[in-house]
Amino acid sequence: MISDGPLYLVTRDGARRLLEAVANGQLPFDAANYVADCIVMNDDFDFADEAVRDAIYFVEDDTGRLVAGEDDWRPTRDEILAELALLD
């Protein structure tokens, strides 16, 4: 659980590392999704810019589970890499 604390700025580097870890299989999507959800729901996090915000919301958004009707749904590697490219 991520609790309240000082304001923390989520940077492009941080968002990139999160997406790369998921794309490379170093971090399970469910774990990344949980972390991103905590960031989105906590008022103590701010985003460096819109691309960073969009990247975190991309990882946080697991509505594909509902659309696909699959509990183990996750974005494809190509979708993750496309989101990564937006951070460059």
Biopython code that builds the backbone (N, CA, C, O; Angstrom):
import numpy as np
from Bio.PDB.StructureBuilder import StructureBuilder

atoms = [
    (1, "MET", "N", (0.842, -1.180, 0.000)),
    (1, "MET", "CA", (0.000, 0.000, 0.000)),
    (1, "MET", "C", (0.884, 1.238, 0.000)),
    (1, "MET", "O", (1.879, 1.302, 0.722)),
    (2, "ILE", "N", (0.517, 2.212, -0.808)),
    (2, "ILE", "CA", (1.242, 3.478, -0.849)),
    (2, "ILE", "C", (0.427, 4.481, -0.046)),
    (2, "ILE", "O", (-0.721, 4.775, -0.380)),
    (3, "SER", "N", (1.034, 5.001, 1.016)),
    (3, "SER", "CA", (0.296, 5.900, 1.903)),
    (3, "SER", "C", (0.624, 7.352, 1.591)),
    (3, "SER", "O", (1.477, 7.650, 0.754)),
    (4, "ASP", "N", (-0.069, 8.241, 2.279)),
    (4, "ASP", "CA", (0.156, 9.668, 2.100)),
    (4, "ASP", "C", (1.578, 10.030, 2.496)),
    (4, "ASP", "O", (2.182, 9.397, 3.362)),
    (5, "GLY", "N", (2.084, 11.034, 1.860)),
    (5, "GLY", "CA", (3.431, 11.498, 2.153)),
    (5, "GLY", "C", (3.678, 12.794, 1.418)),
    (5, "GLY", "O", (2.734, 13.457, 0.989)),
    (6, "PRO", "N", (4.938, 13.162, 1.267)),
    (6, "PRO", "CA", (5.240, 14.402, 0.554)),
    (6, "PRO", "C", (4.893, 14.262, -0.932)),
    (6, "PRO", "O", (4.833, 13.155, -1.466)),
    (7, "LEU", "N", (4.667, 15.397, -1.582)),
    (7, "LEU", "CA", (4.372, 15.401, -3.008)),
    (7, "LEU", "C", (5.530, 14.770, -3.772)),
    (7, "LEU", "O", (6.692, 15.102, -3.536)),
    (8, "TYR", "N", (5.211, 13.867, -4.682)),
    (8, "TYR", "CA", (6.224, 13.168, -5.474)),
    (8, "TYR", "C", (5.903, 13.369, -6.945)),
    (8, "TYR", "O", (4.767, 13.167, -7.376)),
    (9, "LEU", "N", (6.910, 13.768, -7.714)),
    (9, "LEU", "CA", (6.747, 14.000, -9.139)),
    (9, "LEU", "C", (7.107, 12.731, -9.908)),
    (9, "LEU", "O", (8.230, 12.238, -9.811)),
    (10, "VAL", "N", (6.158, 12.210, -10.665)),
    (10, "VAL", "CA", (6.405, 11.050, -11.518)),
    (10, "VAL", "C", (6.993, 11.587, -12.820)),
    (10, "VAL", "O", (6.362, 12.388, -13.509)),
    (11, "THR", "N", (8.192, 11.147, -13.149)),
    (11, "THR", "CA", (8.919, 11.661, -14.305)),
    (11, "THR", "C", (8.792, 10.729, -15.511)),
    (11, "THR", "O", (8.277, 9.616, -15.405)),
    (12, "ARG", "N", (9.272, 11.209, -16.650)),
    (12, "ARG", "CA", (9.300, 10.368, -17.846)),
    (12, "ARG", "C", (10.164, 9.134, -17.603)),
    (12, "ARG", "O", (9.823, 8.038, -18.048)),
    (13, "ASP", "N", (11.273, 9.310, -16.903)),
    (13, "ASP", "CA", (12.151, 8.172, -16.627)),
    (13, "ASP", "C", (11.428, 7.125, -15.784)),
    (13, "ASP", "O", (11.526, 5.929, -16.059)),
    (14, "GLY", "N", (10.714, 7.563, -14.775)),
    (14, "GLY", "CA", (9.975, 6.624, -13.930)),
    (14, "GLY", "C", (8.884, 5.893, -14.694)),
    (14, "GLY", "O", (8.727, 4.680, -14.555)),
    (15, "ALA", "N", (8.132, 6.630, -15.500)),
    (15, "ALA", "CA", (7.077, 6.005, -16.310)),
    (15, "ALA", "C", (7.687, 5.042, -17.322)),
    (15, "ALA", "O", (7.159, 3.955, -17.555)),
    (16, "ARG", "N", (8.800, 5.452, -17.920)),
    (16, "ARG", "CA", (9.481, 4.599, -18.901)),
    (16, "ARG", "C", (9.955, 3.301, -18.251)),
    (16, "ARG", "O", (9.797, 2.222, -18.823)),
    (17, "ARG", "N", (10.533, 3.405, -17.064)),
    (17, "ARG", "CA", (11.026, 2.208, -16.372)),
    (17, "ARG", "C", (9.885, 1.251, -16.040)),
    (17, "ARG", "O", (10.041, 0.034, -16.150)),
    (18, "LEU", "N", (8.742, 1.793, -15.637)),
    (18, "LEU", "CA", (7.581, 0.952, -15.331)),
    (18, "LEU", "C", (7.107, 0.217, -16.586)),
    (18, "LEU", "O", (6.889, -0.994, -16.555)),
    (19, "LEU", "N", (6.949, 0.949, -17.684)),
    (19, "LEU", "CA", (6.493, 0.332, -18.932)),
    (19, "LEU", "C", (7.505, -0.677, -19.467)),
    (19, "LEU", "O", (7.123, -1.750, -19.934)),
    (20, "GLU", "N", (8.795, -0.338, -19.400)),
    (20, "GLU", "CA", (9.829, -1.262, -19.887)),
    (20, "GLU", "C", (9.838, -2.551, -19.078)),
    (20, "GLU", "O", (10.003, -3.636, -19.636)),
    (21, "ALA", "N", (9.661, -2.438, -17.769)),
    (21, "ALA", "CA", (9.662, -3.634, -16.916)),
    (21, "ALA", "C", (8.505, -4.559, -17.276)),
    (21, "ALA", "O", (8.661, -5.780, -17.268)),
    (22, "VAL", "N", (7.354, -3.987, -17.592)),
    (22, "VAL", "CA", (6.209, -4.810, -17.993)),
    (22, "VAL", "C", (6.457, -5.402, -19.375)),
    (22, "VAL", "O", (6.224, -6.590, -19.594)),
    (23, "ALA", "N", (6.927, -4.579, -20.305)),
    (23, "ALA", "CA", (7.162, -5.039, -21.681)),
    (23, "ALA", "C", (8.194, -6.155, -21.734)),
    (23, "ALA", "O", (8.079, -7.073, -22.546)),
    (24, "ASN", "N", (9.207, -6.079, -20.867)),
    (24, "ASN", "CA", (10.286, -7.067, -20.869)),
    (24, "ASN", "C", (10.015, -8.258, -19.951)),
    (24, "ASN", "O", (10.857, -9.147, -19.822)),
    (25, "GLY", "N", (8.850, -8.279, -19.317)),
    (25, "GLY", "CA", (8.495, -9.401, -18.458)),
    (25, "GLY", "C", (9.196, -9.402, -17.112)),
    (25, "GLY", "O", (9.189, -10.417, -16.417)),
    (26, "GLN", "N", (9.802, -8.280, -16.729)),
    (26, "GLN", "CA", (10.478, -8.187, -15.433)),
    (26, "GLN", "C", (9.503, -7.891, -14.298)),
    (26, "GLN", "O", (9.796, -8.156, -13.132)),
    (27, "LEU", "N", (8.342, -7.339, -14.647)),
    (27, "LEU", "CA", (7.321, -6.992, -13.663)),
    (27, "LEU", "C", (5.976, -7.470, -14.200)),
    (27, "LEU", "O", (5.584, -7.090, -15.304)),
    (28, "PRO", "N", (5.268, -8.294, -13.440)),
    (28, "PRO", "CA", (3.953, -8.744, -13.903)),
    (28, "PRO", "C", (3.010, -7.555, -14.093)),
    (28, "PRO", "O", (3.062, -6.586, -13.335)),
    (29, "PHE", "N", (2.161, -7.635, -15.095)),
    (29, "PHE", "CA", (1.229, -6.539, -15.356)),
    (29, "PHE", "C", (0.359, -6.241, -14.140)),
    (29, "PHE", "O", (0.108, -5.073, -13.841)),
    (30, "ASP", "N", (-0.102, -7.264, -13.436)),
    (30, "ASP", "CA", (-0.969, -7.036, -12.276)),
    (30, "ASP", "C", (-0.278, -6.186, -11.212)),
    (30, "ASP", "O", (-0.919, -5.346, -10.582)),
    (31, "ALA", "N", (1.019, -6.397, -11.008)),
    (31, "ALA", "CA", (1.766, -5.597, -10.033)),
    (31, "ALA", "C", (1.903, -4.156, -10.521)),
    (31, "ALA", "O", (1.709, -3.215, -9.752)),
    (32, "ALA", "N", (2.235, -3.989, -11.792)),
    (32, "ALA", "CA", (2.362, -2.647, -12.360)),
    (32, "ALA", "C", (1.024, -1.922, -12.336)),
    (32, "ALA", "O", (0.964, -0.723, -12.064)),
    (33, "ASN", "N", (-0.043, -2.649, -12.620)),
    (33, "ASN", "CA", (-1.386, -2.086, -12.602)),
    (33, "ASN", "C", (-1.740, -1.596, -11.200)),
    (33, "ASN", "O", (-2.337, -0.531, -11.049)),
    (34, "TYR", "N", (-1.377, -2.362, -10.180)),
    (34, "TYR", "CA", (-1.649, -1.976, -8.793)),
    (34, "TYR", "C", (-0.875, -0.709, -8.424)),
    (34, "TYR", "O", (-1.430, 0.211, -7.824)),
    (35, "VAL", "N", (0.403, -0.669, -8.785)),
    (35, "VAL", "CA", (1.229, 0.509, -8.493)),
    (35, "VAL", "C", (0.655, 1.735, -9.196)),
    (35, "VAL", "O", (0.514, 2.796, -8.587)),
    (36, "ALA", "N", (0.325, 1.588, -10.475)),
    (36, "ALA", "CA", (-0.232, 2.714, -11.228)),
    (36, "ALA", "C", (-1.559, 3.167, -10.629)),
    (36, "ALA", "O", (-1.832, 4.366, -10.572)),
    (37, "ASP", "N", (-2.378, 2.236, -10.187)),
    (37, "ASP", "CA", (-3.649, 2.581, -9.560)),
    (37, "ASP", "C", (-3.417, 3.373, -8.280)),
    (37, "ASP", "O", (-4.129, 4.341, -8.013)),
    (38, "CYS", "N", (-2.440, 2.977, -7.496)),
    (38, "CYS", "CA", (-2.113, 3.710, -6.266)),
    (38, "CYS", "C", (-1.650, 5.131, -6.582)),
    (38, "CYS", "O", (-2.011, 6.075, -5.879)),
    (39, "ILE", "N", (-0.853, 5.282, -7.635)),
    (39, "ILE", "CA", (-0.378, 6.611, -8.032)),
    (39, "ILE", "C", (-1.554, 7.483, -8.454)),
    (39, "ILE", "O", (-1.658, 8.637, -8.039)),
    (40, "VAL", "N", (-2.431, 6.935, -9.270)),
    (40, "VAL", "CA", (-3.576, 7.695, -9.776)),
    (40, "VAL", "C", (-4.507, 8.098, -8.634)),
    (40, "VAL", "O", (-5.016, 9.219, -8.619)),
    (41, "MET", "N", (-4.731, 7.212, -7.696)),
    (41, "MET", "CA", (-5.702, 7.463, -6.630)),
    (41, "MET", "C", (-5.154, 8.323, -5.489)),
    (41, "MET", "O", (-5.926, 8.777, -4.645)),
    (42, "ASN", "N", (-3.851, 8.554, -5.447)),
    (42, "ASN", "CA", (-3.231, 9.285, -4.353)),
    (42, "ASN", "C", (-2.964, 10.726, -4.776)),
    (42, "ASN", "O", (-2.351, 10.963, -5.817)),
    (43, "ASP", "N", (-3.412, 11.672, -3.990)),
    (43, "ASP", "CA", (-3.234, 13.094, -4.306)),
    (43, "ASP", "C", (-1.804, 13.581, -4.124)),
    (43, "ASP", "O", (-1.497, 14.720, -4.476)),
    (44, "ASP", "N", (-0.925, 12.751, -3.586)),
    (44, "ASP", "CA", (0.444, 13.174, -3.324)),
    (44, "ASP", "C", (1.388, 12.907, -4.491)),
    (44, "ASP", "O", (2.594, 13.122, -4.378)),
    (45, "PHE", "N", (0.845, 12.442, -5.606)),
    (45, "PHE", "CA", (1.645, 12.229, -6.806)),
    (45, "PHE", "C", (1.223, 13.236, -7.864)),
    (45, "PHE", "O", (0.038, 13.528, -8.028)),
    (46, "ASP", "N", (2.210, 13.758, -8.576)),
    (46, "ASP", "CA", (1.943, 14.657, -9.688)),
    (46, "ASP", "C", (2.734, 14.142, -10.881)),
    (46, "ASP", "O", (3.713, 13.415, -10.711)),
    (47, "PHE", "N", (2.322, 14.509, -12.069)),
    (47, "PHE", "CA", (2.962, 14.026, -13.290)),
    (47, "PHE", "C", (3.775, 15.144, -13.924)),
    (47, "PHE", "O", (3.337, 16.294, -13.968)),
    (48, "ALA", "N", (4.966, 14.800, -14.415)),
    (48, "ALA", "CA", (5.854, 15.791, -15.014)),
    (48, "ALA", "C", (5.215, 16.458, -16.228)),
    (48, "ALA", "O", (5.419, 17.649, -16.463)),
    (49, "ASP", "N", (4.446, 15.698, -16.996)),
    (49, "ASP", "CA", (3.760, 16.249, -18.161)),
    (49, "ASP", "C", (2.639, 15.302, -18.579)),
    (49, "ASP", "O", (2.410, 14.273, -17.944)),
    (50, "GLU", "N", (1.953, 15.659, -19.645)),
    (50, "GLU", "CA", (0.807, 14.863, -20.083)),
    (50, "GLU", "C", (1.206, 13.475, -20.568)),
    (50, "GLU", "O", (0.457, 12.517, -20.374)),
    (51, "ALA", "N", (2.373, 13.350, -21.194)),
    (51, "ALA", "CA", (2.820, 12.036, -21.676)),
    (51, "ALA", "C", (3.035, 11.083, -20.505)),
    (51, "ALA", "O", (2.707, 9.900, -20.599)),
    (52, "VAL", "N", (3.580, 11.589, -19.411)),
    (52, "VAL", "CA", (3.786, 10.770, -18.212)),
    (52, "VAL", "C", (2.433, 10.370, -17.626)),
    (52, "VAL", "O", (2.210, 9.211, -17.278)),
    (53, "ARG", "N", (1.546, 11.340, -17.524)),
    (53, "ARG", "CA", (0.199, 11.043, -17.009)),
    (53, "ARG", "C", (-0.476, 9.969, -17.855)),
    (53, "ARG", "O", (-1.061, 9.024, -17.324)),
    (54, "ASP", "N", (-0.392, 10.121, -19.169)),
    (54, "ASP", "CA", (-1.027, 9.151, -20.070)),
    (54, "ASP", "C", (-0.417, 7.762, -19.925)),
    (54, "ASP", "O", (-1.134, 6.763, -19.980)),
    (55, "ALA", "N", (0.899, 7.688, -19.739)),
    (55, "ALA", "CA", (1.570, 6.391, -19.579)),
    (55, "ALA", "C", (1.113, 5.695, -18.298)),
    (55, "ALA", "O", (0.854, 4.491, -18.303)),
    (56, "ILE", "N", (1.017, 6.443, -17.212)),
    (56, "ILE", "CA", (0.578, 5.855, -15.942)),
    (56, "ILE", "C", (-0.887, 5.429, -16.035)),
    (56, "ILE", "O", (-1.255, 4.360, -15.550)),
    (57, "TYR", "N", (-1.711, 6.255, -16.651)),
    (57, "TYR", "CA", (-3.120, 5.882, -16.825)),
    (57, "TYR", "C", (-3.261, 4.672, -17.744)),
    (57, "TYR", "O", (-4.173, 3.865, -17.564)),
    (58, "PHE", "N", (-2.373, 4.535, -18.724)),
    (58, "PHE", "CA", (-2.387, 3.362, -19.602)),
    (58, "PHE", "C", (-2.181, 2.090, -18.786)),
    (58, "PHE", "O", (-2.898, 1.107, -18.973)),
    (59, "VAL", "N", (-1.203, 2.106, -17.882)),
    (59, "VAL", "CA", (-0.927, 0.928, -17.051)),
    (59, "VAL", "C", (-2.051, 0.716, -16.036)),
    (59, "VAL", "O", (-2.389, -0.421, -15.705)),
    (60, "GLU", "N", (-2.619, 1.801, -15.553)),
    (60, "GLU", "CA", (-3.680, 1.716, -14.540)),
    (60, "GLU", "C", (-4.990, 1.183, -15.118)),
    (60, "GLU", "O", (-5.787, 0.576, -14.401)),
    (61, "ASP", "N", (-5.210, 1.407, -16.404)),
    (61, "ASP", "CA", (-6.486, 1.044, -17.040)),
    (61, "ASP", "C", (-6.519, -0.440, -17.382)),
    (61, "ASP", "O", (-5.885, -0.882, -18.340)),
    (62, "ASP", "N", (-7.254, -1.192, -16.598)),
    (62, "ASP", "CA", (-7.380, -2.630, -16.868)),
    (62, "ASP", "C", (-8.806, -2.991, -17.281)),
    (62, "ASP", "O", (-9.255, -4.116, -17.063)),
    (63, "THR", "N", (-9.509, -2.035, -17.877)),
    (63, "THR", "CA", (-10.880, -2.307, -18.312)),
    (63, "THR", "C", (-10.932, -3.337, -19.431)),
    (63, "THR", "O", (-12.000, -3.871, -19.731)),
    (64, "GLY", "N", (-9.799, -3.621, -20.048)),
    (64, "GLY", "CA", (-9.753, -4.679, -21.053)),
    (64, "GLY", "C", (-10.204, -6.013, -20.491)),
    (64, "GLY", "O", (-10.705, -6.863, -21.227)),
    (65, "ARG", "N", (-10.029, -6.203, -19.181)),
    (65, "ARG", "CA", (-10.503, -7.428, -18.524)),
    (65, "ARG", "C", (-12.009, -7.577, -18.714)),
    (65, "ARG", "O", (-12.509, -8.672, -18.975)),
    (66, "LEU", "N", (-12.722, -6.465, -18.578)),
    (66, "LEU", "CA", (-14.176, -6.496, -18.716)),
    (66, "LEU", "C", (-14.582, -6.688, -20.170)),
    (66, "LEU", "O", (-15.504, -7.445, -20.473)),
    (67, "VAL", "N", (-13.886, -5.996, -21.065)),
    (67, "VAL", "CA", (-14.210, -6.085, -22.490)),
    (67, "VAL", "C", (-13.947, -7.492, -23.009)),
    (67, "VAL", "O", (-14.776, -8.070, -23.711)),
    (68, "ALA", "N", (-12.785, -8.037, -22.655)),
    (68, "ALA", "CA", (-12.410, -9.371, -23.133)),
    (68, "ALA", "C", (-13.060, -10.480, -22.313)),
    (68, "ALA", "O", (-13.152, -11.623, -22.761)),
    (69, "GLY", "N", (-13.509, -10.135, -21.113)),
    (69, "GLY", "CA", (-14.091, -11.150, -20.238)),
    (69, "GLY", "C", (-13.067, -12.147, -19.736)),
    (69, "GLY", "O", (-13.391, -13.301, -19.457)),
    (70, "GLU", "N", (-11.814, -11.688, -19.620)),
    (70, "GLU", "CA", (-10.725, -12.564, -19.181)),
    (70, "GLU", "C", (-10.047, -11.964, -17.955)),
    (70, "GLU", "O", (-9.610, -10.813, -17.986)),
    (71, "ASP", "N", (-9.960, -12.732, -16.885)),
    (71, "ASP", "CA", (-9.314, -12.243, -15.670)),
    (71, "ASP", "C", (-7.822, -12.013, -15.844)),
    (71, "ASP", "O", (-7.244, -11.171, -15.156)),
    (72, "ASP", "N", (-7.186, -12.749, -16.754)),
    (72, "ASP", "CA", (-5.737, -12.601, -16.922)),
    (72, "ASP", "C", (-5.387, -11.702, -18.110)),
    (72, "ASP", "O", (-4.286, -11.796, -18.653)),
    (73, "TRP", "N", (-6.322, -10.828, -18.517)),
    (73, "TRP", "CA", (-6.071, -9.895, -19.615)),
    (73, "TRP", "C", (-4.925, -8.957, -19.253)),
    (73, "TRP", "O", (-4.739, -8.597, -18.091)),
    (74, "ARG", "N", (-4.179, -8.578, -20.250)),
    (74, "ARG", "CA", (-3.129, -7.556, -20.104)),
    (74, "ARG", "C", (-2.879, -6.955, -21.477)),
    (74, "ARG", "O", (-3.159, -7.599, -22.489)),
    (75, "PRO", "N", (-2.356, -5.730, -21.535)),
    (75, "PRO", "CA", (-2.055, -5.158, -22.847)),
    (75, "PRO", "C", (-0.966, -5.980, -23.536)),
    (75, "PRO", "O", (-0.136, -6.608, -22.879)),
    (76, "THR", "N", (-0.983, -5.967, -24.853)),
    (76, "THR", "CA", (0.040, -6.701, -25.593)),
    (76, "THR", "C", (1.368, -5.961, -25.503)),
    (76, "THR", "O", (1.416, -4.775, -25.177)),
    (77, "ARG", "N", (2.432, -6.674, -25.796)),
    (77, "ARG", "CA", (3.758, -6.047, -25.793)),
    (77, "ARG", "C", (3.799, -4.905, -26.797)),
    (77, "ARG", "O", (4.388, -3.860, -26.521)),
    (78, "ASP", "N", (3.178, -5.092, -27.963)),
    (78, "ASP", "CA", (3.145, -4.033, -28.978)),
    (78, "ASP", "C", (2.416, -2.791, -28.471)),
    (78, "ASP", "O", (2.839, -1.670, -28.755)),
    (79, "GLU", "N", (1.327, -2.976, -27.725)),
    (79, "GLU", "CA", (0.604, -1.834, -27.157)),
    (79, "GLU", "C", (1.468, -1.104, -26.128)),
    (79, "GLU", "O", (1.464, 0.126, -26.062)),
    (80, "ILE", "N", (2.200, -1.865, -25.335)),
    (80, "ILE", "CA", (3.083, -1.260, -24.334)),
    (80, "ILE", "C", (4.210, -0.498, -25.018)),
    (80, "ILE", "O", (4.535, 0.619, -24.616)),
    (81, "LEU", "N", (4.807, -1.091, -26.047)),
    (81, "LEU", "CA", (5.891, -0.422, -26.776)),
    (81, "LEU", "C", (5.394, 0.845, -27.470)),
    (81, "LEU", "O", (6.126, 1.831, -27.551)),
    (82, "ALA", "N", (4.173, 0.828, -27.966)),
    (82, "ALA", "CA", (3.602, 2.029, -28.583)),
    (82, "ALA", "C", (3.445, 3.136, -27.545)),
    (82, "ALA", "O", (3.708, 4.303, -27.838)),
    (83, "GLU", "N", (3.022, 2.780, -26.345)),
    (83, "GLU", "CA", (2.898, 3.764, -25.267)),
    (83, "GLU", "C", (4.272, 4.279, -24.860)),
    (83, "GLU", "O", (4.435, 5.468, -24.584)),
    (84, "LEU", "N", (5.256, 3.393, -24.822)),
    (84, "LEU", "CA", (6.632, 3.797, -24.515)),
    (84, "LEU", "C", (7.144, 4.818, -25.517)),
    (84, "LEU", "O", (7.810, 5.781, -25.139)),
    (85, "ALA", "N", (6.838, 4.614, -26.789)),
    (85, "ALA", "CA", (7.307, 5.522, -27.840)),
    (85, "ALA", "C", (6.780, 6.939, -27.633)),
    (85, "ALA", "O", (7.420, 7.903, -28.054)),
    (86, "LEU", "N", (5.631, 7.074, -26.995)),
    (86, "LEU", "CA", (5.068, 8.400, -26.743)),
    (86, "LEU", "C", (5.845, 9.166, -25.676)),
    (86, "LEU", "O", (5.669, 10.375, -25.528)),
    (87, "LEU", "N", (6.696, 8.473, -24.939)),
    (87, "LEU", "CA", (7.514, 9.131, -23.912)),
    (87, "LEU", "C", (8.825, 9.674, -24.479)),
    (87, "LEU", "O", (9.549, 10.392, -23.790)),
    (88, "ASP", "N", (9.129, 9.336, -25.724)),
    (88, "ASP", "CA", (10.381, 9.812, -26.343)),
    (88, "ASP", "C", (10.222, 11.196, -26.929)),
    (88, "ASP", "O", (11.173, 11.744, -27.485)),
]
sb = StructureBuilder()
sb.init_structure("model")
sb.init_model(0)
sb.init_chain("A")
sb.init_seg("    ")
for serial, (resi, resn, name, xyz) in enumerate(atoms, 1):
    if name == "N":
        sb.init_residue(resn, " ", resi, " ")
    sb.init_atom(name, np.array(xyz, "f"), 0.0, 1.0, " ", f" {name:<3s}", serial, name[0])
structure = sb.get_structure()
